[in-house]
Amino acid sequence: AFSATGIDNALDLLEVVNAKTDKASVGSQAAGLERHPEVCARFCAAFEAYKERELPKIRVDQPGLRLQQYQELLYKQFQKSPENPFNQVTVSYDADQDQKVAALRKKNAEIEERLREKA
């Protein structure tokens, strides 16, 4: 049995529970794993898109701040965001399909262990 408190944990749990486990589905999910998150272009582009989308929302929530303060808040939020390439499962650039599937299963097992009810 699992227990999730908070929306992030609930979404993680739904992702793990509803994941298809047949070989083709697991293979296609593993093929989408990130290989080079350290490339600044990906990180910077993801952060810029995040800022464009979230800046109007945060200005409504916290009016009266300077732009630099808004950007610092957004950066702190982005550090924890699943959109951040560094928060995604990564494999080495020359990983074969078995290594990708193993990384995907390890990620799902970590989520299951984190959300498993302690009896």
N, CA, C and O atoms as a Tinker XYZ file with bonds, in Angstrom:
   476  protein
     1  N      0.839000   -1.175000    0.000000    73     2
     2  CA     0.000000    0.000000    0.000000    64     1     3
     3  C      0.886000    1.240000    0.000000    63     2     4     5
     4  O      1.979000    1.240000    0.566000    81     3
     5  N      0.404000    2.279000   -0.633000    73     3     6
     6  CA     1.152000    3.518000   -0.741000    64     5     7
     7  C      0.361000    4.650000   -0.110000    63     6     8     9
     8  O     -0.863000    4.590000    0.008000    81     7
     9  N      1.082000    5.671000    0.288000    73     7    10
    10  CA     0.454000    6.852000    0.855000    64     9    11
    11  C      1.191000    8.072000    0.326000    63    10    12    13
    12  O      2.414000    8.159000    0.431000    81    11
    13  N      0.446000    9.011000   -0.242000    73    11    14
    14  CA     1.060000   10.215000   -0.795000    64    13    15
    15  C      0.400000   11.440000   -0.180000    63    14    16    17
    16  O     -0.821000   11.592000   -0.232000    81    15
    17  N      1.215000   12.307000    0.399000    73    15    18
    18  CA     0.717000   13.575000    0.911000    64    17    19
    19  C      1.329000   14.676000    0.064000    63    18    20    21
    20  O      2.532000   14.674000   -0.197000    81    19
    21  N      0.519000   15.591000   -0.354000    73    19    22
    22  CA     1.006000   16.676000   -1.206000    64    21    23
    23  C      0.802000   16.318000   -2.666000    63    22    24    25
    24  O      0.763000   15.147000   -3.042000    81    23
    25  N      0.676000   17.338000   -3.464000    73    23    26
    26  CA     0.367000   17.124000   -4.880000    64    25    27
    27  C      1.539000   16.517000   -5.638000    63    26    28    29
    28  O      1.329000   15.690000   -6.525000    81    27
    29  N      2.776000   16.910000   -5.309000    73    27    30
    30  CA     3.932000   16.365000   -6.017000    64    29    31
    31  C      4.055000   14.866000   -5.787000    63    30    32    33
    32  O      4.294000   14.104000   -6.723000    81    31
    33  N      3.889000   14.446000   -4.525000    73    31    34
    34  CA     3.967000   13.023000   -4.218000    64    33    35
    35  C      2.825000   12.255000   -4.872000    63    34    36    37
    36  O      3.021000   11.139000   -5.353000    81    35
    37  N      1.636000   12.847000   -4.893000    73    35    38
    38  CA     0.493000   12.185000   -5.523000    64    37    39
    39  C      0.729000   11.999000   -7.022000    63    38    40    41
    40  O      0.404000   10.948000   -7.576000    81    39
    41  N      1.290000   13.006000   -7.675000    73    39    42
    42  CA     1.575000   12.889000   -9.107000    64    41    43
    43  C      2.655000   11.844000   -9.370000    63    42    44    45
    44  O      2.556000   11.075000  -10.326000    81    43
    45  N      3.696000   11.812000   -8.517000    73    43    46
    46  CA     4.733000   10.790000   -8.652000    64    45    47
    47  C      4.141000    9.398000   -8.518000    63    46    48    49
    48  O      4.462000    8.497000   -9.293000    81    47
    49  N      3.272000    9.229000   -7.527000    73    47    50
    50  CA     2.660000    7.927000   -7.288000    64    49    51
    51  C      1.773000    7.511000   -8.459000    63    50    52    53
    52  O      1.801000    6.353000   -8.876000    81    51
    53  N      0.990000    8.441000   -8.990000    73    51    54
    54  CA     0.155000    8.121000  -10.151000    64    53    55
    55  C      1.002000    7.712000  -11.350000    63    54    56    57
    56  O      0.639000    6.802000  -12.096000    81    55
    57  N      2.118000    8.381000  -11.528000    73    55    58
    58  CA     3.006000    8.059000  -12.639000    64    57    59
    59  C      3.546000    6.639000  -12.506000    63    58    60    61
    60  O      3.616000    5.903000  -13.491000    81    59
    61  N      3.926000    6.254000  -11.287000    73    59    62
    62  CA     4.483000    4.923000  -11.064000    64    61    63
    63  C      3.399000    3.853000  -11.172000    63    62    64    65
    64  O      3.605000    2.819000  -11.808000    81    63
    65  N      2.253000    4.099000  -10.556000    73    63    66
    66  CA     1.186000    3.100000  -10.530000    64    65    67
    67  C      0.579000    2.888000  -11.917000    63    66    68    69
    68  O      0.264000    1.757000  -12.286000    81    67
    69  N      0.417000    3.947000  -12.672000    73    67    70
    70  CA    -0.223000    3.851000  -13.987000    64    69    71
    71  C      0.746000    3.555000  -15.124000    63    70    72    73
    72  O      0.330000    3.478000  -16.280000    81    71
    73  N      2.025000    3.389000  -14.820000    73    71    74
    74  CA     3.015000    3.139000  -15.869000    64    73    75
    75  C      2.775000    1.772000  -16.502000    63    74    76    77
    76  O      2.521000    0.787000  -15.809000    81    75
    77  N      2.858000    1.732000  -17.810000    73    75    78
    78  CA     2.717000    0.462000  -18.520000    64    77    79
    79  C      4.009000   -0.326000  -18.346000    63    78    80    81
    80  O      5.099000    0.241000  -18.408000    81    79
    81  N      3.886000   -1.626000  -18.128000    73    79    82
    82  CA     5.069000   -2.438000  -17.842000    64    81    83
    83  C      5.413000   -3.406000  -18.961000    63    82    84    85
    84  O      6.332000   -4.210000  -18.809000    81    83
    85  N      4.700000   -3.353000  -20.083000    73    83    86
    86  CA     5.078000   -4.249000  -21.175000    64    85    87
    87  C      6.399000   -3.775000  -21.773000    63    86    88    89
    88  O      6.794000   -2.621000  -21.607000    81    87
    89  N      7.065000   -4.677000  -22.462000    73    87    90
    90  CA     8.421000   -4.416000  -22.938000    64    89    91
    91  C      8.501000   -3.205000  -23.872000    63    90    92    93
    92  O      9.443000   -2.418000  -23.778000    81    91
    93  N      7.539000   -3.050000  -24.756000    73    91    94
    94  CA     7.564000   -1.941000  -25.711000    64    93    95
    95  C      7.401000   -0.596000  -25.006000    63    94    96    97
    96  O      8.091000    0.366000  -25.340000    81    95
    97  N      6.494000   -0.525000  -24.036000    73    95    98
    98  CA     6.268000    0.737000  -23.317000    64    97    99
    99  C      7.481000    1.127000  -22.488000    63    98   100   101
   100  O      7.890000    2.288000  -22.477000    81    99
   101  N      8.055000    0.144000  -21.790000    73    99   102
   102  CA     9.240000    0.429000  -20.971000    64   101   103
   103  C     10.391000    0.866000  -21.863000    63   102   104   105
   104  O     11.135000    1.781000  -21.510000    81   103
   105  N     10.544000    0.226000  -23.004000    73   103   106
   106  CA    11.609000    0.597000  -23.931000    64   105   107
   107  C     11.445000    2.001000  -24.471000    63   106   108   109
   108  O     12.425000    2.734000  -24.599000    81   107
   109  N     10.213000    2.387000  -24.793000    73   107   110
   110  CA    10.003000    3.737000  -25.318000    64   109   111
   111  C     10.200000    4.787000  -24.231000    63   110   112   113
   112  O     10.691000    5.879000  -24.514000    81   111
   113  N      9.826000    4.473000  -22.990000    73   111   114
   114  CA    10.080000    5.405000  -21.885000    64   113   115
   115  C     11.577000    5.534000  -21.639000    63   114   116   117
   116  O     12.075000    6.633000  -21.393000    81   115
   117  N     12.294000    4.417000  -21.705000    73   115   118
   118  CA    13.736000    4.438000  -21.470000    64   117   119
   119  C     14.457000    5.200000  -22.578000    63   118   120   121
   120  O     15.487000    5.826000  -22.327000    81   119
   121  N     13.933000    5.153000  -23.793000    73   119   122
   122  CA    14.574000    5.857000  -24.901000    64   121   123
   123  C     14.523000    7.366000  -24.709000    63   122   124   125
   124  O     15.348000    8.089000  -25.267000    81   123
   125  N     13.565000    7.848000  -23.927000    73   123   126
   126  CA    13.426000    9.285000  -23.716000    64   125   127
   127  C     14.268000    9.838000  -22.583000    63   126   128   129
   128  O     14.149000   11.020000  -22.261000    81   127
   129  N     15.117000    9.020000  -21.966000    73   127   130
   130  CA    15.941000    9.504000  -20.857000    64   129   131
   131  C     16.984000   10.494000  -21.349000    63   130   132   133
   132  O     17.507000   10.370000  -22.456000    81   131
   133  N     17.276000   11.470000  -20.517000    73   131   134
   134  CA    18.229000   12.537000  -20.830000    64   133   135
   135  C     19.652000   11.980000  -20.833000    63   134   136   137
   136  O     20.018000   11.185000  -19.968000    81   135
   137  N     20.442000   12.401000  -21.809000    73   135   138
   138  CA    21.827000   11.941000  -21.882000    64   137   139
   139  C     22.831000   13.022000  -21.500000    63   138   140   141
   140  O     23.886000   12.708000  -20.950000    81   139
   141  N     22.531000   14.271000  -21.776000    73   139   142
   142  CA    23.478000   15.348000  -21.500000    64   141   143
   143  C     22.783000   16.518000  -20.809000    63   142   144   145
   144  O     22.584000   17.556000  -21.441000    81   143
   145  N     22.405000   16.391000  -19.532000    73   143   146
   146  CA    21.733000   17.517000  -18.883000    64   145   147
   147  C     22.673000   18.676000  -18.585000    63   146   148   149
   148  O     22.225000   19.792000  -18.323000    81   147
   149  N     23.979000   18.412000  -18.624000    73   147   150
   150  CA    24.933000   19.453000  -18.259000    64   149   151
   151  C     25.069000   20.526000  -19.328000    63   150   152   153
   152  O     25.678000   21.566000  -19.076000    81   151
   153  N     24.528000   20.305000  -20.490000    73   151   154
   154  CA    24.610000   21.291000  -21.560000    64   153   155
   155  C     23.801000   22.517000  -21.147000    63   154   156   157
   156  O     22.598000   22.425000  -20.903000    81   155
   157  N     24.462000   23.650000  -21.072000    73   155   158
   158  CA    23.825000   24.879000  -20.596000    64   157   159
   159  C     22.642000   25.269000  -21.465000    63   158   160   161
   160  O     21.670000   25.842000  -20.973000    81   159
   161  N     22.718000   24.968000  -22.733000    73   159   162
   162  CA    21.632000   25.371000  -23.629000    64   161   163
   163  C     20.308000   24.765000  -23.189000    63   162   164   165
   164  O     19.281000   25.443000  -23.210000    81   163
   165  N     20.317000   23.497000  -22.792000    73   163   166
   166  CA    19.073000   22.854000  -22.350000    64   165   167
   167  C     18.586000   23.450000  -21.046000    63   166   168   169
   168  O     17.405000   23.762000  -20.895000    81   167
   169  N     19.509000   23.606000  -20.100000    73   167   170
   170  CA    19.134000   24.152000  -18.795000    64   169   171
   171  C     18.621000   25.579000  -18.954000    63   170   172   173
   172  O     17.573000   25.932000  -18.413000    81   171
   173  N     19.359000   26.391000  -19.691000    73   171   174
   174  CA    18.982000   27.797000  -19.862000    64   173   175
   175  C     17.656000   27.928000  -20.606000    63   174   176   177
   176  O     16.821000   28.756000  -20.243000    81   175
   177  N     17.462000   27.124000  -21.632000    73   175   178
   178  CA    16.211000   27.188000  -22.384000    64   177   179
   179  C     15.031000   26.756000  -21.517000    63   178   180   181
   180  O     13.963000   27.365000  -21.570000    81   179
   181  N     15.223000   25.715000  -20.725000    73   179   182
   182  CA    14.143000   25.251000  -19.842000    64   181   183
   183  C     13.828000   26.305000  -18.787000    63   182   184   185
   184  O     12.663000   26.526000  -18.457000    81   183
   185  N     14.858000   26.955000  -18.259000    73   183   186
   186  CA    14.646000   27.975000  -17.240000    64   185   187
   187  C     13.950000   29.197000  -17.834000    63   186   188   189
   188  O     13.071000   29.773000  -17.193000    81   187
   189  N     14.326000   29.600000  -19.038000    73   187   190
   190  CA    13.679000   30.745000  -19.688000    64   189   191
   191  C     12.195000   30.459000  -19.940000    63   190   192   193
   192  O     11.347000   31.323000  -19.717000    81   191
   193  N     11.891000   29.262000  -20.399000    73   191   194
   194  CA    10.482000   28.905000  -20.620000    64   193   195
   195  C      9.718000   28.897000  -19.302000    63   194   196   197
   196  O      8.568000   29.332000  -19.241000    81   195
   197  N     10.359000   28.403000  -18.255000    73   195   198
   198  CA     9.740000   28.375000  -16.926000    64   197   199
   199  C      9.483000   29.803000  -16.440000    63   198   200   201
   200  O      8.414000   30.096000  -15.903000    81   199
   201  N     10.477000   30.700000  -16.631000    73   199   202
   202  CA    10.311000   32.098000  -16.209000    64   201   203
   203  C      9.170000   32.773000  -16.965000    63   202   204   205
   204  O      8.359000   33.481000  -16.366000    81   203
   205  N      9.106000   32.556000  -18.266000    73   203   206
   206  CA     8.038000   33.175000  -19.064000    64   205   207
   207  C      6.664000   32.752000  -18.582000    63   206   208   209
   208  O      5.740000   33.563000  -18.526000    81   207
   209  N      6.534000   31.487000  -18.235000    73   207   210
   210  CA     5.242000   30.966000  -17.817000    64   209   211
   211  C      4.893000   31.356000  -16.386000    63   210   212   213
   212  O      3.732000   31.643000  -16.095000    81   211
   213  N      5.870000   31.370000  -15.491000    73   211   214
   214  CA     5.597000   31.555000  -14.064000    64   213   215
   215  C      5.689000   33.001000  -13.580000    63   214   216   217
   216  O      5.112000   33.327000  -12.543000    81   215
   217  N      6.392000   33.874000  -14.293000    73   215   218
   218  CA     6.566000   35.253000  -13.831000    64   217   219
   219  C      5.237000   35.987000  -13.648000    63   218   220   221
   220  O      5.063000   36.644000  -12.621000    81   219
   221  N      4.298000   35.911000  -14.582000    73   219   222
   222  CA     3.015000   36.596000  -14.333000    64   221   223
   223  C      2.281000   36.050000  -13.106000    63   222   224   225
   224  O      1.634000   36.809000  -12.384000    81   223
   225  N      2.377000   34.757000  -12.871000    73   223   226
   226  CA     1.706000   34.159000  -11.711000    64   225   227
   227  C      2.322000   34.646000  -10.408000    63   226   228   229
   228  O      1.604000   34.972000   -9.462000    81   227
   229  N      3.646000   34.694000  -10.355000    73   227   230
   230  CA     4.313000   35.081000   -9.108000    64   229   231
   231  C      4.157000   36.578000   -8.852000    63   230   232   233
   232  O      4.158000   37.011000   -7.699000    81   231
   233  N      4.023000   37.371000   -9.913000    73   231   234
   234  CA     3.783000   38.811000   -9.725000    64   233   235
   235  C      2.428000   39.059000   -9.087000    63   234   236   237
   236  O      2.270000   40.006000   -8.316000    81   235
   237  N      1.443000   38.218000   -9.400000    73   235   238
   238  CA     0.119000   38.337000   -8.786000    64   237   239
   239  C      0.178000   37.875000   -7.333000    63   238   240   241
   240  O     -0.409000   38.503000   -6.452000    81   239
   241  N      0.889000   36.777000   -7.089000    73   239   242
   242  CA     0.975000   36.217000   -5.735000    64   241   243
   243  C      1.774000   37.099000   -4.785000    63   242   244   245
   244  O      1.420000   37.226000   -3.613000    81   243
   245  N      2.850000   37.710000   -5.280000    73   243   246
   246  CA     3.728000   38.520000   -4.433000    64   245   247
   247  C      4.007000   39.862000   -5.109000    63   246   248   249
   248  O      5.077000   40.050000   -5.687000    81   247
   249  N      3.063000   40.789000   -5.042000    73   247   250
   250  CA     3.269000   42.080000   -5.703000    64   249   251
   251  C      4.283000   42.940000   -4.946000    63   250   252   253
   252  O      4.493000   42.768000   -3.745000    81   251
   253  N      4.897000   43.859000   -5.667000    73   251   254
   254  CA     5.764000   44.843000   -5.037000    64   253   255
   255  C      7.235000   44.490000   -5.003000    63   254   256   257
   256  O      8.032000   45.274000   -4.488000    81   255
   257  N      7.628000   43.348000   -5.528000    73   255   258
   258  CA     9.043000   42.987000   -5.531000    64   257   259
   259  C      9.716000   43.520000   -6.792000    63   258   260   261
   260  O      9.055000   43.843000   -7.779000    81   259
   261  N     11.025000   43.603000   -6.740000    73   259   262
   262  CA    11.790000   44.002000   -7.922000    64   261   263
   263  C     11.972000   42.793000   -8.832000    63   262   264   265
   264  O     11.807000   41.650000   -8.406000    81   263
   265  N     12.313000   43.058000  -10.086000    73   263   266
   266  CA    12.471000   41.986000  -11.062000    64   265   267
   267  C     13.533000   40.983000  -10.611000    63   266   268   269
   268  O     13.347000   39.775000  -10.756000    81   267
   269  N     14.638000   41.477000  -10.067000    73   267   270
   270  CA    15.702000   40.581000   -9.602000    64   269   271
   271  C     15.188000   39.658000   -8.493000    63   270   272   273
   272  O     15.561000   38.486000   -8.449000    81   271
   273  N     14.343000   40.170000   -7.605000    73   271   274
   274  CA    13.789000   39.345000   -6.533000    64   273   275
   275  C     12.851000   38.282000   -7.100000    63   274   276   277
   276  O     12.849000   37.143000   -6.635000    81   275
   277  N     12.057000   38.650000   -8.099000    73   275   278
   278  CA    11.195000   37.670000   -8.755000    64   277   279
   279  C     12.038000   36.570000   -9.407000    63   278   280   281
   280  O     11.722000   35.384000   -9.307000    81   279
   281  N     13.112000   36.987000  -10.073000    73   279   282
   282  CA    13.951000   36.008000  -10.755000    64   281   283
   283  C     14.632000   35.071000   -9.767000    63   282   284   285
   284  O     14.793000   33.885000  -10.056000    81   283
   285  N     15.033000   35.579000   -8.609000    73   283   286
   286  CA    15.632000   34.719000   -7.590000    64   285   287
   287  C     14.621000   33.708000   -7.061000    63   286   288   289
   288  O     14.954000   32.540000   -6.861000    81   287
   289  N     13.383000   34.158000   -6.834000    73   287   290
   290  CA    12.332000   33.239000   -6.387000    64   289   291
   291  C     12.062000   32.163000   -7.437000    63   290   292   293
   292  O     11.922000   30.985000   -7.110000    81   291
   293  N     11.991000   32.578000   -8.688000    73   291   294
   294  CA    11.741000   31.624000   -9.761000    64   293   295
   295  C     12.883000   30.621000   -9.888000    63   294   296   297
   296  O     12.646000   29.440000  -10.144000    81   295
   297  N     14.114000   31.082000   -9.712000    73   295   298
   298  CA    15.261000   30.178000   -9.802000    64   297   299
   299  C     15.211000   29.137000   -8.689000    63   298   300   301
   300  O     15.491000   27.962000   -8.926000    81   299
   301  N     14.855000   29.561000   -7.476000    73   299   302
   302  CA    14.741000   28.612000   -6.363000    64   301   303
   303  C     13.644000   27.590000   -6.632000    63   302   304   305
   304  O     13.814000   26.409000   -6.330000    81   303
   305  N     12.519000   28.031000   -7.197000    73   303   306
   306  CA    11.438000   27.107000   -7.528000    64   305   307
   307  C     11.854000   26.159000   -8.654000    63   306   308   309
   308  O     11.504000   24.979000   -8.645000    81   307
   309  N     12.600000   26.686000   -9.616000    73   307   310
   310  CA    13.023000   25.874000  -10.755000    64   309   311
   311  C     14.005000   24.790000  -10.327000    63   310   312   313
   312  O     14.049000   23.722000  -10.938000    81   311
   313  N     14.786000   25.049000   -9.294000    73   311   314
   314  CA    15.730000   24.044000   -8.807000    64   313   315
   315  C     15.011000   22.764000   -8.388000    63   314   316   317
   316  O     15.571000   21.673000   -8.504000    81   315
   317  N     13.773000   22.890000   -7.900000    73   315   318
   318  CA    13.002000   21.733000   -7.437000    64   317   319
   319  C     12.027000   21.225000   -8.494000    63   318   320   321
   320  O     11.397000   20.185000   -8.303000    81   319
   321  N     11.899000   21.934000   -9.583000    73   319   322
   322  CA    10.903000   21.617000  -10.604000    64   321   323
   323  C     11.298000   20.373000  -11.408000    63   322   324   325
   324  O     12.480000   20.157000  -11.673000    81   323
   325  N     10.316000   19.560000  -11.796000    73   323   326
   326  CA    10.629000   18.421000  -12.664000    64   325   327
   327  C     11.038000   18.843000  -14.078000    63   326   328   329
   328  O     11.559000   18.027000  -14.839000    81   327
   329  N     10.809000   20.106000  -14.435000    73   327   330
   330  CA    11.225000   20.607000  -15.742000    64   329   331
   331  C     12.737000   20.837000  -15.807000    63   330   332   333
   332  O     13.305000   20.913000  -16.896000    81   331
   333  N     13.385000   20.948000  -14.657000    73   331   334
   334  CA    14.823000   21.153000  -14.592000    64   333   335
   335  C     15.513000   19.896000  -15.123000    63   334   336   337
   336  O     15.272000   18.809000  -14.599000    81   335
   337  N     16.365000   20.010000  -16.145000    73   335   338
   338  CA    17.029000   18.826000  -16.701000    64   337   339
   339  C     17.864000   18.068000  -15.675000    63   338   340   341
   340  O     18.062000   16.862000  -15.819000    81   339
   341  N     18.350000   18.739000  -14.660000    73   339   342
   342  CA    19.162000   18.070000  -13.650000    64   341   343
   343  C     18.318000   17.250000  -12.680000    63   342   344   345
   344  O     18.864000   16.433000  -11.939000    81   343
   345  N     17.000000   17.449000  -12.666000    73   343   346
   346  CA    16.114000   16.674000  -11.797000    64   345   347
   347  C     15.541000   15.459000  -12.510000    63   346   348   349
   348  O     14.751000   14.717000  -11.926000    81   347
   349  N     15.918000   15.250000  -13.737000    73   347   350
   350  CA    15.399000   14.124000  -14.502000    64   349   351
   351  C     16.398000   12.976000  -14.460000    63   350   352   353
   352  O     17.583000   13.170000  -14.190000    81   351
   353  N     15.898000   11.784000  -14.732000    73   351   354
   354  CA    16.762000   10.610000  -14.762000    64   353   355
   355  C     17.728000   10.761000  -15.927000    63   354   356   357
   356  O     17.323000   11.104000  -17.038000    81   355
   357  N     19.006000   10.505000  -15.671000    73   355   358
   358  CA    20.006000   10.626000  -16.725000    64   357   359
   359  C     20.791000    9.326000  -16.850000    63   358   360   361
   360  O     20.919000    8.564000  -15.892000    81   359
   361  N     21.299000    9.094000  -18.024000    73   359   362
   362  CA    22.174000    7.957000  -18.288000    64   361   363
   363  C     23.362000    8.476000  -19.087000    63   362   364   365
   364  O     23.318000    9.578000  -19.634000    81   363
   365  N     24.417000    7.683000  -19.152000    73   363   366
   366  CA    25.582000    8.116000  -19.912000    64   365   367
   367  C     25.248000    8.130000  -21.406000    63   366   368   369
   368  O     24.312000    7.467000  -21.852000    81   367
   369  N     26.015000    8.882000  -22.151000    73   367   370
   370  CA    25.704000    9.089000  -23.563000    64   369   371
   371  C     25.791000    7.800000  -24.374000    63   370   372   373
   372  O     25.135000    7.680000  -25.409000    81   371
   373  N     26.593000    6.831000  -23.920000    73   371   374
   374  CA    26.742000    5.584000  -24.669000    64   373   375
   375  C     26.013000    4.411000  -24.007000    63   374   376   377
   376  O     26.365000    3.253000  -24.233000    81   375
   377  N     25.006000    4.710000  -23.197000    73   375   378
   378  CA    24.262000    3.658000  -22.504000    64   377   379
   379  C     23.437000    2.851000  -23.500000    63   378   380   381
   380  O     22.839000    3.401000  -24.425000    81   379
   381  N     23.415000    1.534000  -23.293000    73   379   382
   382  CA    22.577000    0.702000  -24.147000    64   381   383
   383  C     21.163000    0.619000  -23.570000    63   382   384   385
   384  O     20.891000    1.171000  -22.504000    81   383
   385  N     20.280000   -0.060000  -24.265000    73   383   386
   386  CA    18.871000   -0.112000  -23.879000    64   385   387
   387  C     18.687000   -0.729000  -22.492000    63   386   388   389
   388  O     17.838000   -0.271000  -21.727000    81   387
   389  N     19.461000   -1.754000  -22.155000    73   387   390
   390  CA    19.328000   -2.396000  -20.841000    64   389   391
   391  C     19.676000   -1.426000  -19.713000    63   390   392   393
   392  O     19.012000   -1.419000  -18.677000    81   391
   393  N     20.705000   -0.614000  -19.905000    73   391   394
   394  CA    21.085000    0.365000  -18.883000    64   393   395
   395  C     20.011000    1.437000  -18.732000    63   394   396   397
   396  O     19.750000    1.899000  -17.621000    81   395
   397  N     19.390000    1.833000  -19.830000    73   395   398
   398  CA    18.321000    2.830000  -19.768000    64   397   399
   399  C     17.110000    2.279000  -19.020000    63   398   400   401
   400  O     16.524000    2.968000  -18.185000    81   399
   401  N     16.741000    1.040000  -19.320000    73   399   402
   402  CA    15.603000    0.409000  -18.641000    64   401   403
   403  C     15.906000    0.255000  -17.154000    63   402   404   405
   404  O     15.031000    0.474000  -16.317000    81   403
   405  N     17.141000   -0.119000  -16.821000    73   403   406
   406  CA    17.524000   -0.268000  -15.413000    64   405   407
   407  C     17.432000    1.068000  -14.680000    63   406   408   409
   408  O     16.985000    1.109000  -13.534000    81   407
   409  N     17.847000    2.157000  -15.319000    73   407   410
   410  CA    17.762000    3.481000  -14.693000    64   409   411
   411  C     16.311000    3.879000  -14.473000    63   410   412   413
   412  O     15.973000    4.456000  -13.439000    81   411
   413  N     15.454000    3.577000  -15.437000    73   411   414
   414  CA    14.031000    3.888000  -15.310000    64   413   415
   415  C     13.398000    3.086000  -14.177000    63   414   416   417
   416  O     12.621000    3.625000  -13.389000    81   415
   417  N     13.729000    1.808000  -14.096000    73   415   418
   418  CA    13.189000    0.970000  -13.012000    64   417   419
   419  C     13.709000    1.426000  -11.656000    63   418   420   421
   420  O     12.976000    1.393000  -10.667000    81   419
   421  N     14.961000    1.849000  -11.602000    73   419   422
   422  CA    15.529000    2.330000  -10.335000    64   421   423
   423  C     14.789000    3.580000   -9.870000    63   422   424   425
   424  O     14.485000    3.721000   -8.685000    81   423
   425  N     14.500000    4.486000  -10.801000    73   423   426
   426  CA    13.762000    5.703000  -10.450000    64   425   427
   427  C     12.382000    5.361000   -9.909000    63   426   428   429
   428  O     11.955000    5.916000   -8.896000    81   427
   429  N     11.683000    4.450000  -10.580000    73   427   430
   430  CA    10.354000    4.051000  -10.124000    64   429   431
   431  C     10.417000    3.357000   -8.769000    63   430   432   433
   432  O      9.537000    3.561000   -7.932000    81   431
   433  N     11.438000    2.545000   -8.542000    73   431   434
   434  CA    11.586000    1.864000   -7.255000    64   433   435
   435  C     11.848000    2.869000   -6.137000    63   434   436   437
   436  O     11.341000    2.704000   -5.027000    81   435
   437  N     12.631000    3.903000   -6.417000    73   435   438
   438  CA    12.889000    4.938000   -5.410000    64   437   439
   439  C     11.604000    5.675000   -5.042000    63   438   440   441
   440  O     11.370000    5.969000   -3.870000    81   439
   441  N     10.775000    5.973000   -6.037000    73   439   442
   442  CA     9.501000    6.649000   -5.768000    64   441   443
   443  C      8.592000    5.740000   -4.949000    63   442   444   445
   444  O      7.966000    6.187000   -3.989000    81   443
   445  N      8.519000    4.459000   -5.326000    73   443   446
   446  CA     7.687000    3.517000   -4.575000    64   445   447
   447  C      8.152000    3.406000   -3.130000    63   446   448   449
   448  O      7.332000    3.406000   -2.212000    81   447
   449  N      9.453000    3.314000   -2.923000    73   447   450
   450  CA     9.987000    3.182000   -1.561000    64   449   451
   451  C      9.703000    4.436000   -0.740000    63   450   452   453
   452  O      9.389000    4.347000    0.447000    81   451
   453  N      9.811000    5.589000   -1.362000    73   451   454
   454  CA     9.568000    6.847000   -0.656000    64   453   455
   455  C      8.108000    6.977000   -0.234000    63   454   456   457
   456  O      7.813000    7.525000    0.828000    81   455
   457  N      7.199000    6.477000   -1.062000    73   455   458
   458  CA     5.774000    6.653000   -0.803000    64   457   459
   459  C      5.108000    5.430000   -0.173000    63   458   460   461
   460  O      3.905000    5.449000    0.084000    81   459
   461  N      5.865000    4.382000    0.073000    73   459   462
   462  CA     5.292000    3.175000    0.682000    64   461   463
   463  C      4.912000    3.462000    2.129000    63   462   464   465
   464  O      5.652000    4.120000    2.860000    81   463
   465  N      3.740000    2.956000    2.534000    73   463   466
   466  CA     3.286000    3.156000    3.913000    64   465   467
   467  C      4.167000    2.354000    4.855000    63   466   468   469
   468  O      4.453000    1.182000    4.611000    81   467
   469  N      4.584000    2.982000    5.910000    73   467   470
   470  CA     5.394000    2.304000    6.924000    64   469   471
   471  C      4.447000    1.637000    7.915000    63   470   472   473
   472  O      3.674000    2.316000    8.591000    81   471
   473  N      4.504000    0.322000    8.003000    73   471   474
   474  CA     3.575000   -0.396000    8.897000    64   473   475
   475  C      4.219000   -0.710000   10.230000    63   474   476
   476  O      3.582000   -1.307000   11.098000    81   475
